[in-house]
Amino acid sequence: MAALEELIGNHGGLGGEQTDAFIFHPDDMEVPQTRNTQEVMAILKSRVGLPGETPKPERPAEAAVNSWAPATLGKGLTYVGKWVDFAVHAITLNRDAYRAIARDAYMTGPALLISFLAHILISLNDQEQFDVVNILVRYGVWFVSILFLFLAARVLRGKADFPSTLRVAGFAQSAHILELLGFIPVIGPIARFMALILALFGIWIGTTTAHELRAGARSYCLWSMLRPW
């Protein structure tokens, strides 16, 4: 019997190798996505001797995560490896990274931290000293500008909420790590200019990705709004 196992339905057989899961069904049977054997069994049992459409398995609603809850902000900051990796990909203007950032409520805390650190570096280069008031004013202006960015994206029929917009804009500020080179006489101005350009493009790409705005007139309108920044 063991020698004929590959020819019958044991652990594969007609479906392929033993490691490949499959459902052998009629052409008119619709099979929805499943996550475990219980859902597969429910689909099969529902079709025994019954005509009609295949019912989709019921799944419990996932609990919504409050982006602004202190527990969420704190927990997100503990995922250091995750948000540092996101930050690196944000600098390289990776759309997939920005898409993941927009959808991850736990990245709100890291986005706020990255932006705050970026404004510290910008202020140090501009003021040539640690000016707390200047840093807080810059950070406050940035926060308000993200609100206007969010409203502009929604006017253009964007789909993301404010926290998602803030997250991608915050991670776009990762480019200001180049501000660390701003204290070097010759390289400094070039590094600061590159940081500004990368951050600007990061905000644009991140926002259009989060709000699902395709390249075209709407995307160009958003870019026009970003240029004065």
Sine and cosine of phi, psi and omega as CSV:
sin_phi,cos_phi,sin_psi,cos_psi,sin_omega,cos_omega
0.00,0.00,-0.62,0.78,-0.03,-1.00
-0.89,0.46,-0.55,0.84,-0.03,-1.00
-0.94,0.35,-0.39,0.92,-0.01,-1.00
-0.99,-0.16,0.13,0.99,-0.10,-0.99
-0.86,0.51,-0.60,0.80,-0.04,-1.00
-0.94,0.33,-0.18,0.98,-0.04,-1.00
-0.99,-0.15,-0.11,0.99,-0.03,-1.00
-0.85,-0.53,-0.21,-0.98,-0.16,-0.99
-1.00,-0.01,0.20,0.98,-0.01,-1.00
-0.96,0.30,0.88,-0.48,0.16,-0.99
0.77,0.64,0.54,0.84,-0.02,-1.00
0.61,-0.79,-1.00,-0.10,0.07,-1.00
0.84,0.54,-0.93,-0.37,-0.02,-1.00
-0.88,0.47,-0.43,0.90,-0.05,-1.00
-1.00,0.05,-0.22,0.98,-0.01,-1.00
0.78,-0.62,-0.52,-0.85,-0.01,-1.00
-0.93,0.37,0.26,-0.97,-0.04,-1.00
-0.92,0.39,-0.36,0.93,-0.01,-1.00
-1.00,0.05,-0.08,1.00,-0.04,-1.00
-0.99,-0.17,0.88,-0.47,0.05,-1.00
-0.98,0.22,0.53,-0.85,0.01,-1.00
-0.37,-0.93,0.32,-0.95,0.15,-0.99
-0.80,-0.60,0.85,-0.53,0.03,-1.00
-1.00,-0.03,0.91,-0.41,-0.15,-0.99
-0.59,-0.81,0.29,-0.96,0.05,-1.00
-0.91,0.42,0.32,-0.95,-0.04,-1.00
-0.89,0.45,-0.50,0.86,-0.07,-1.00
-1.00,0.02,0.13,0.99,-0.01,-1.00
-0.99,-0.12,0.83,-0.55,0.02,-1.00
-1.00,-0.01,0.79,-0.62,-0.01,-1.00
-0.93,-0.38,0.94,-0.34,0.02,-1.00
-0.96,0.27,0.17,-0.99,0.03,-1.00
-0.91,0.42,0.63,-0.77,0.00,-1.00
-0.79,-0.61,0.35,-0.94,-0.02,-1.00
-0.88,-0.48,-0.28,0.96,-0.03,-1.00
-0.39,-0.92,0.10,-0.99,-0.07,-1.00
-0.93,0.37,-0.47,0.88,0.01,-1.00
-0.91,0.42,-0.63,0.77,0.02,-1.00
-0.94,0.35,-0.60,0.80,0.06,-1.00
-0.89,0.45,-0.69,0.72,0.00,-1.00
-0.89,0.45,-0.62,0.78,0.01,-1.00
-0.89,0.45,-0.63,0.78,0.02,-1.00
-0.91,0.41,-0.72,0.70,-0.03,-1.00
-0.91,0.42,-0.69,0.72,-0.01,-1.00
-0.90,0.43,-0.57,0.82,-0.03,-1.00
-0.93,0.36,-0.30,0.95,-0.06,-1.00
-0.98,-0.18,-0.04,1.00,-0.04,-1.00
-0.93,0.38,0.96,-0.29,0.05,-1.00
0.93,0.37,0.23,0.97,-0.05,-1.00
-0.89,-0.45,0.76,-0.65,0.10,-0.99
-0.99,0.11,0.13,-0.99,0.10,-0.99
0.96,-0.27,-0.08,-1.00,-0.06,-1.00
-0.96,0.28,0.44,-0.90,0.02,-1.00
-0.99,0.14,0.85,-0.53,0.02,-1.00
-0.94,0.33,0.60,-0.80,0.04,-1.00
-0.99,0.11,0.64,-0.77,-0.02,-1.00
-0.91,0.42,0.65,-0.76,0.02,-1.00
-0.98,0.22,0.70,-0.71,0.01,-1.00
-0.82,-0.58,0.65,-0.76,0.02,-1.00
-0.91,0.42,0.63,-0.77,0.01,-1.00
-0.91,0.42,0.71,-0.70,0.01,-1.00
-0.96,0.27,0.68,-0.73,-0.03,-1.00
-0.93,0.38,0.73,-0.68,0.02,-1.00
-0.95,0.30,0.62,-0.79,0.00,-1.00
-0.97,-0.22,0.82,-0.57,0.03,-1.00
-0.98,0.21,0.92,-0.38,-0.06,-1.00
-0.87,0.49,-0.50,0.86,-0.11,-0.99
-0.99,-0.12,-0.05,1.00,0.01,-1.00
-0.90,0.44,0.70,-0.72,0.01,-1.00
-0.80,0.60,-0.61,0.79,0.00,-1.00
-0.90,0.43,-0.63,0.77,0.01,-1.00
-0.93,0.37,-0.69,0.72,0.01,-1.00
-0.88,0.47,-0.70,0.71,-0.02,-1.00
-0.92,0.39,-0.68,0.73,-0.01,-1.00
-0.90,0.44,-0.63,0.78,0.01,-1.00
-0.88,0.47,-0.60,0.80,0.00,-1.00
-0.92,0.39,-0.42,0.91,0.00,-1.00
-0.97,0.25,-0.29,0.96,0.04,-1.00
-0.99,0.12,0.85,0.52,-0.14,-0.99
-0.85,0.53,-0.76,0.65,-0.02,-1.00
-0.85,0.52,-0.62,0.78,-0.05,-1.00
-0.93,0.37,-0.76,0.65,-0.08,-1.00
-0.97,0.23,-0.42,0.91,0.11,-0.99
-0.92,0.39,-0.65,0.76,0.05,-1.00
-0.89,0.45,-0.67,0.74,0.06,-1.00
-0.87,0.48,-0.66,0.75,-0.03,-1.00
-0.89,0.46,-0.67,0.74,0.02,-1.00
-0.88,0.47,-0.70,0.72,0.00,-1.00
-0.94,0.34,-0.48,0.88,0.05,-1.00
-0.92,0.40,-0.61,0.79,0.03,-1.00
-0.89,0.45,-0.57,0.82,0.00,-1.00
-1.00,0.08,0.13,0.99,0.07,-1.00
0.88,0.48,0.66,0.75,-0.01,-1.00
-0.99,0.16,0.90,-0.44,-0.04,-1.00
-0.90,0.43,-0.62,0.79,-0.01,-1.00
-0.89,0.46,-0.62,0.78,0.03,-1.00
-0.91,0.41,-0.70,0.72,0.02,-1.00
-0.90,0.44,-0.58,0.81,0.03,-1.00
-0.90,0.43,-0.68,0.74,0.02,-1.00
-0.92,0.38,-0.62,0.78,0.03,-1.00
-0.89,0.46,-0.70,0.72,-0.02,-1.00
-0.88,0.48,-0.55,0.83,-0.09,-1.00
-1.00,0.02,-0.23,0.97,-0.09,-1.00
-0.99,-0.13,0.97,-0.26,-0.04,-1.00
-0.88,0.47,-0.45,0.89,-0.04,-1.00
-0.97,0.26,-0.13,0.99,0.03,-1.00
-1.00,0.01,0.08,1.00,0.03,-1.00
-0.92,0.40,-0.73,0.68,0.02,-1.00
-0.85,0.52,-0.78,0.62,0.05,-1.00
-0.86,0.51,-0.59,0.80,0.01,-1.00
-0.89,0.45,-0.68,0.73,0.03,-1.00
-0.90,0.43,-0.65,0.76,0.00,-1.00
-0.92,0.40,-0.72,0.69,-0.01,-1.00
-0.86,0.51,-0.70,0.71,0.00,-1.00
-0.90,0.44,-0.66,0.75,0.00,-1.00
-0.89,0.45,-0.71,0.71,0.02,-1.00
-0.89,0.45,-0.61,0.80,0.02,-1.00
-0.89,0.45,-0.66,0.75,-0.01,-1.00
-0.95,0.31,-0.44,0.90,0.12,-0.99
-0.91,0.42,-0.73,0.69,0.00,-1.00
-0.90,0.43,-0.67,0.74,0.01,-1.00
-0.88,0.47,-0.70,0.72,-0.01,-1.00
-0.91,0.42,-0.66,0.75,0.01,-1.00
-0.88,0.48,-0.64,0.77,0.02,-1.00
-0.94,0.34,-0.59,0.81,-0.02,-1.00
-0.98,0.21,-0.70,0.71,-0.10,-0.99
-1.00,-0.02,-0.28,0.96,-0.06,-1.00
0.85,0.52,0.45,0.89,0.08,-1.00
-0.26,-0.97,0.25,-0.97,0.01,-1.00
-1.00,0.08,0.97,-0.23,-0.05,-1.00
-0.92,-0.38,0.98,-0.22,-0.08,-1.00
-0.87,0.49,-0.70,0.72,-0.03,-1.00
-0.88,0.47,-0.71,0.71,0.00,-1.00
-0.88,0.48,-0.66,0.76,0.00,-1.00
-0.90,0.43,-0.72,0.69,-0.03,-1.00
-0.92,0.40,-0.61,0.79,0.03,-1.00
-0.90,0.43,-0.71,0.70,0.02,-1.00
-0.87,0.49,-0.68,0.73,-0.02,-1.00
-0.91,0.41,-0.64,0.77,0.03,-1.00
-0.91,0.42,-0.67,0.74,0.02,-1.00
-0.90,0.44,-0.65,0.76,0.03,-1.00
-0.88,0.47,-0.68,0.74,-0.02,-1.00
-0.88,0.47,-0.68,0.73,0.01,-1.00
-0.92,0.39,-0.62,0.79,-0.01,-1.00
-0.90,0.44,-0.54,0.84,0.04,-1.00
-0.93,0.37,-0.56,0.83,0.06,-1.00
-0.89,0.46,-0.70,0.71,0.04,-1.00
-0.91,0.41,-0.60,0.80,0.05,-1.00
-0.88,0.47,-0.69,0.73,0.02,-1.00
-0.88,0.47,-0.71,0.70,0.00,-1.00
-0.89,0.45,-0.64,0.77,0.02,-1.00
-0.90,0.44,-0.67,0.74,0.01,-1.00
-0.91,0.42,-0.62,0.79,0.02,-1.00
-0.94,0.35,-0.58,0.82,0.08,-1.00
-0.88,0.48,-0.57,0.82,0.03,-1.00
-0.99,0.11,0.27,0.96,0.05,-1.00
0.95,0.31,0.56,0.83,0.11,-0.99
-0.95,0.32,0.38,-0.93,-0.12,-0.99
-0.94,-0.33,-0.21,0.98,-0.09,-1.00
-0.99,0.13,0.32,-0.95,0.05,-1.00
-1.00,-0.06,0.01,-1.00,-0.05,-1.00
-0.90,0.44,-0.72,0.69,0.01,-1.00
-0.84,0.54,-0.62,0.79,0.02,-1.00
-0.90,0.43,-0.65,0.76,0.03,-1.00
-0.90,0.44,-0.68,0.73,0.01,-1.00
-0.90,0.44,-0.63,0.78,-0.03,-1.00
-0.89,0.45,-0.74,0.67,-0.03,-1.00
-0.92,0.38,-0.60,0.80,0.02,-1.00
-0.93,0.37,-0.60,0.80,0.03,-1.00
-0.91,0.41,-0.70,0.71,0.01,-1.00
-0.94,0.35,-0.43,0.90,0.07,-1.00
-0.89,0.45,-0.43,0.90,0.01,-1.00
-0.95,0.31,-0.11,0.99,0.04,-1.00
-0.85,0.53,-0.45,0.89,-0.01,-1.00
-0.88,0.48,-0.38,0.93,-0.03,-1.00
-0.96,0.27,0.07,1.00,0.16,-0.99
-0.88,0.48,-0.42,0.91,0.04,-1.00
-0.92,0.39,-0.26,0.97,0.05,-1.00
-0.89,0.46,-0.35,0.94,0.05,-1.00
-0.89,0.46,-0.41,0.91,0.05,-1.00
-1.00,0.06,-0.05,1.00,-0.06,-1.00
-0.92,0.39,-0.28,0.96,-0.02,-1.00
-1.00,0.05,-0.11,0.99,0.04,-1.00
-1.00,0.05,0.82,-0.57,-0.15,-0.99
-0.75,0.66,-0.83,0.56,-0.11,-0.99
-0.99,0.10,-0.70,0.71,-0.06,-1.00
-0.97,0.25,-0.49,0.87,-0.11,-0.99
-0.77,0.64,-0.83,0.55,-0.03,-1.00
-0.86,0.51,-0.61,0.79,0.01,-1.00
-0.92,0.39,-0.68,0.73,-0.01,-1.00
-0.89,0.45,-0.66,0.75,-0.01,-1.00
-0.92,0.38,-0.62,0.78,0.04,-1.00
-0.91,0.42,-0.68,0.74,0.02,-1.00
-0.90,0.44,-0.62,0.78,0.02,-1.00
-0.89,0.46,-0.69,0.73,0.01,-1.00
-0.89,0.45,-0.71,0.70,-0.02,-1.00
-0.91,0.42,-0.71,0.70,-0.01,-1.00
-0.90,0.43,-0.63,0.78,0.02,-1.00
-0.92,0.40,-0.65,0.76,0.00,-1.00
-0.90,0.43,-0.74,0.68,0.03,-1.00
-0.91,0.41,-0.57,0.82,0.02,-1.00
-0.90,0.44,-0.67,0.74,0.03,-1.00
-0.90,0.44,-0.68,0.74,0.00,-1.00
-0.90,0.44,-0.77,0.63,-0.02,-1.00
-0.91,0.42,-0.67,0.74,0.00,-1.00
-0.90,0.45,-0.68,0.74,-0.03,-1.00
-0.94,0.34,-0.71,0.70,0.01,-1.00
-0.91,0.42,-0.55,0.83,0.03,-1.00
-0.94,0.33,-0.73,0.69,-0.02,-1.00
-0.89,0.45,-0.63,0.78,-0.05,-1.00
-1.00,-0.02,0.03,1.00,0.02,-1.00
0.83,0.55,0.71,0.71,0.07,-1.00
-0.99,-0.10,0.90,-0.43,-0.04,-1.00
-0.97,0.25,0.34,-0.94,0.06,-1.00
-0.87,0.49,0.73,-0.69,-0.04,-1.00
0.42,-0.91,-0.42,-0.91,-0.08,-1.00
-0.88,0.48,-0.68,0.73,-0.03,-1.00
-0.91,0.42,-0.68,0.73,0.02,-1.00
-0.89,0.45,-0.63,0.77,0.01,-1.00
-0.92,0.40,-0.61,0.79,0.04,-1.00
-0.88,0.47,-0.67,0.74,0.02,-1.00
-0.91,0.42,-0.64,0.77,0.04,-1.00
-0.89,0.46,-0.65,0.76,0.02,-1.00
-0.89,0.46,-0.58,0.81,0.02,-1.00
-0.95,0.32,-0.48,0.88,-0.04,-1.00
-0.98,0.18,-0.47,0.88,-0.12,-0.99
-0.83,0.56,-0.64,0.77,-0.01,-1.00
-0.91,0.42,-0.33,0.95,-0.01,-1.00
-0.93,0.37,0.00,0.00,0.00,0.00
